[in-house]
């Protein structure tokens, strides 16, 4: 499922585990966040930047095309996972990008066990889907980014209204 790219930030689960272990050896804290990142906008930049501030290394997990369709509907994603992963990896604040096919990030969180799981302001600590997994290994949830008045769904709606769809 790894996209074909030369970007070293795009990693497999095995590579992510190795990087996580190296971070532990260096006493670095790992921040993990996840999402679809279908149509990048300023809200994503603020969210990822705020997540990165929470620790030393930022892992971003990106939903596969299949999981985006299940979560967002058959018209999504707009861009294939290889493009979305490469775009997110281009951000300076992002250290590693991993693609996942599940509907939640529980499996990756259980494997990587990051100190911090960052989620956007459309969540509260109590509503984060992976809350029990993070709590089970002693991790912390951080709600980061600006208000959720910007979202890809909102941008899609605005575009449709402007073109009369």
N, C-alpha and C positions, 0 to 999 in steps of 0.2 A: 504494500500500500504506500510505500515511500515514493514521493514524486521524484521524477528524474531531474535533478538539478545539481549544480556544483556547490551550492550554498552549504557550508559546514554546520550551520545552525540547525538544519533539518536533520533530526536524529530518529533512529529506531528506538524501541523500548529498551533493548539491550544496551545501546549507546547511552540512553538517558540514565539507566541504572548505574553505569560506569561513571558518568559525570556526577551523578548524585553522590556516589561513594567518595569520589575525589573531593567534592565540596565538604562532605562530613569530615574527612581527614584534615582539611584546612580550617575546620571550625566555621565554615561559611553557612549562612542560612539560605534555604531554598524557598522561593515563592513559586506557587503553581496557580495558573488560571486557565480557563478554557472558554471556548465559544465557537460560533460559526464564522464570524468575521467575513461575512459575505460581501458587503459593500462598505469598504473602509471609509470612515469619516472622523471628524474631530473628536467625537465621543470615544471612539476606540483608542485614539492617541492618548487622550487624557486618562482613560482607564488603564492602559498598559503602562504608562509612565507612573501612575500612582501605585500600581501593583509592584513595579520594580523597586520603588522606594521602600517597600516593606521588608526587603531582605537583600542578600548579596547576589543571588543568581535567579533569573526569571525563566521558568519553563512555561510555554504557552501550548496548550493542547487544542487542536483544531478538529472540529467535527468533520467526518467524512461526508461525501456527497449524499450517500444513502441516509445517514443519520440526520442530516440537515433536512432532507425531504420529509422524513418522519416527523421531525420537530416543527418545521415551518410550512410544510405543504409542498405539493407537487411542482409548483412553479419555482421553487428554490432548490439548490443555490443558484444564484445568478452566474457565479464563476466556479470553475472546478477547484477541487481541493488543492491541486498542485499550484495553481495561481494564488489562492488564498494563503497557503502556507508560505510561499515565497515572498509575498507582500508583507506578511507579519514578520517574517525573519529579517526583512530589510530594516526594521526599526532598531535603532541603536540600543534602546532599553531592553530589548528581547535577547536573551542569551541562547535559548534553545526552543525549537518547535517540534512537536510530535503530533502525528495525526492519529485520531482514534475513531472507532466505528460504533461505540456504544452511545446510548441516549444520555447517560450521565458519566461523569469522570470518576466514579467510585473505583473502578478497577485500577486505573492509573494512579490514583491517590493512594490506594492500598499498597501498590508496588513501590512507588517513589517515596511515600511518606514525607512530603515536604513540611517544613515547620509552619508555613503559612499557605492557606488556600484563599486566594483573593477572588472576590466576586463583585459585580457591579451594583450600583445603588438601586437597581430594581429588586434587589434581595435585601432581607434582613438576615442576621445570623441564624435566626430560627427557621427561615424559609429556604436556606441553601439546600438543594437536593442532596448534596454529599455530606451534610453536617454530621451524621452519625459515623460515617467512615473517618472523617477528620478527627472527631472526638475520640474514636476508638484507639488511635495511636498517640493521642496527646497533642495534636496539631492545633493551630489557631486559625480562625476564619477572620479575614479582614474585608470589610465592605469599602470599596475604593472607587474613585472616579467622580465625574460630575453627575448632576441629576440626569435622569434618563429621559430628558425631553428630546434627545436625539437618538434615533435608532434606525437601523436599516429598514425596518418595516414602515416607519414614518416616512422615510425618504422614498420608498417604493410608492406609497400612497400619493405623495406630493407629485411625483413624476407622472403617475397615471392620471391624476386630475389635470395636470398641465397639458398633456397630450390628448386628453379626452377619451381615455380608455375606461 
